[in-house]
Every structure is written in C-alpha cells, then in structure tokens.
C-alpha cells in the first residue's frame, strides 16, 4: 500500500511503513502519545497535560513534590522559620533578635518589624 498517509502529530506525509511515530522519529509524538511518566526517584506517576513535555514535568516534580530522599535533602536548606505570626518565610540561616532572642526572617529581623517584646527598650522609628 503506497497511499500517502498524514501523521496526526507532526502532519507530515508518510507511507504505511513509516507512519508510526517511532518509525519516522516524530518530534511531536508527545502531543498524541498518552502515557503517564513515572518519577525515577519515588516511583509515583506524574500527571502530564496534553502538549506538555513529560521530561519537563517530571523535572518540576523532582524539584517541588518528590518524596524521595535526595530530592528532600535538596529542599531542606531553608529550615529556619520566621516566628512572626502569619509569616511563612524560611531562611537558610538563623536570624536571632538581640532583644527577644527569637528567630525571624530578613523582612522581620528588626525589633520594630516584629513587635519585639524583649527586655531592651525599643529603637526609635527614625533609626
């Protein structure tokens, strides 16, 4: 059968021997190939929307959501949580207030920024 067939992914013309995605090394096969990739570190399926590159989505999963040991060690750098109520910022290093001796983020490190209740007297607003 030598009828020309159009690839539904890349829209090029092929014969019946080369119409399969693998036979003509289709660069757009990921748009039509509906397979769910599995994370190589935690072995969980990673959902991929149509038109997205599976490699990119799995890479983002490893950077953000992966429960594997190497991925979590990479994210545990920022462990020092700010103690100001409502702030969820974490810092790499501890930033301890000289007056109340509590840990804060860089934004709330000054006594006036975290309503310090320490023993020292508050600094002036001009300083």
Order of alpha helices (4+ residues) and beta strands (2+ residues): beta-beta-alpha-beta-beta-alpha-alpha-beta-beta
